[in-house]
Amino acid sequence: MSSYRIAKAKKNQLLCLSNIPVMQLMMYIGNDLIESVTINVQDLRVPGYLGKFKRTLKDKYREIILSAPESVEFLVFNPEIKPDLSNLSH
């Protein structure tokens, strides 16, 4: 077995072992997605967990925020939940 396949197998094994549910915290200004970061669902109960990410993103994009006419908005999104589009007609 090649070293690449071994490394890939180990990576997949680690991903399976760390079956911790994750969500995305998305930062928007108006209709523009500025950045999305992965958050651990289990840590959402910890006070200040989301606030830490929000402060970091606001500091990182301070210049854009100051020049934008719209305010910053955050959305927590679960990428594993897929919408049911079967009832939509073309």
C-alpha positions as CSV (number, residue, x, y, z in Angstrom):
1,M,0.0,0.0,0.0
2,S,1.5,3.4,-1.0
3,S,2.2,6.0,1.7
4,Y,-0.5,8.3,0.1
5,R,-3.1,5.6,0.6
6,I,-2.0,5.0,4.1
7,A,-2.2,8.7,5.0
8,K,-5.6,9.0,3.3
9,A,-6.9,5.9,5.2
10,K,-5.6,7.4,8.5
11,K,-7.3,10.7,7.7
12,N,-10.6,9.0,6.9
13,Q,-10.3,7.0,10.1
14,L,-9.7,10.1,12.2
15,L,-12.7,11.8,10.5
16,C,-14.9,8.9,11.4
17,L,-13.7,8.9,15.0
18,S,-14.3,12.6,15.5
19,N,-17.9,12.4,14.6
20,I,-18.7,15.7,16.3
21,P,-21.5,17.6,14.7
22,V,-20.5,21.0,13.2
23,M,-22.3,24.0,12.0
24,Q,-21.3,27.1,10.1
25,L,-21.3,30.7,11.5
26,M,-21.7,33.0,8.5
27,M,-21.0,36.7,8.5
28,Y,-23.0,38.8,6.1
29,I,-23.0,42.5,5.2
30,G,-26.1,43.2,3.2
31,N,-26.5,40.3,0.8
32,D,-22.7,39.6,0.7
33,L,-21.3,36.6,2.5
34,I,-18.0,37.8,4.0
35,E,-16.8,34.7,5.7
36,S,-18.0,31.4,7.1
37,V,-16.3,29.5,10.0
38,T,-17.0,26.1,11.3
39,I,-18.3,25.8,14.9
40,N,-18.7,22.8,17.2
41,V,-22.3,22.2,18.0
42,Q,-21.4,20.8,21.4
43,D,-19.7,24.0,22.4
44,L,-22.8,26.2,21.6
45,R,-23.8,25.9,25.3
46,V,-20.6,27.5,26.5
47,P,-21.2,31.2,27.3
48,G,-19.3,33.4,24.9
49,Y,-18.5,30.7,22.4
50,L,-20.2,32.3,19.4
51,G,-19.2,35.8,20.7
52,K,-15.6,34.9,20.4
53,F,-16.0,34.1,16.7
54,K,-18.1,37.2,16.1
55,R,-15.5,39.5,17.7
56,T,-12.7,37.9,15.7
57,L,-14.6,38.3,12.4
58,K,-15.5,41.9,13.2
59,D,-11.9,42.7,14.0
60,K,-10.7,41.0,10.9
61,Y,-13.1,42.9,8.6
62,R,-13.2,46.2,10.5
63,E,-12.4,48.3,7.4
64,I,-15.2,46.7,5.4
65,I,-17.7,47.1,8.2
66,L,-16.9,50.8,8.7
67,S,-17.3,51.5,5.0
68,A,-20.4,49.5,4.4
69,P,-23.8,51.2,4.6
70,E,-25.5,48.0,6.0
71,S,-24.9,46.5,9.4
72,V,-23.2,43.2,10.0
73,E,-25.4,40.1,10.4
74,F,-24.5,36.6,11.6
75,L,-26.3,33.4,10.7
76,V,-25.7,29.9,12.2
77,F,-26.3,27.3,9.5
78,N,-26.4,23.5,9.7
79,P,-24.9,22.3,6.3
80,E,-26.2,18.7,6.9
81,I,-29.9,19.8,6.7
82,K,-30.9,19.8,3.0
83,P,-34.1,21.5,1.9
84,D,-36.8,19.4,0.3
85,L,-37.1,20.7,-3.2
86,S,-39.2,17.8,-4.5
87,N,-42.4,19.9,-4.4
88,L,-41.0,22.7,-6.6
89,S,-42.0,22.7,-10.2
90,H,-39.8,23.9,-13.0
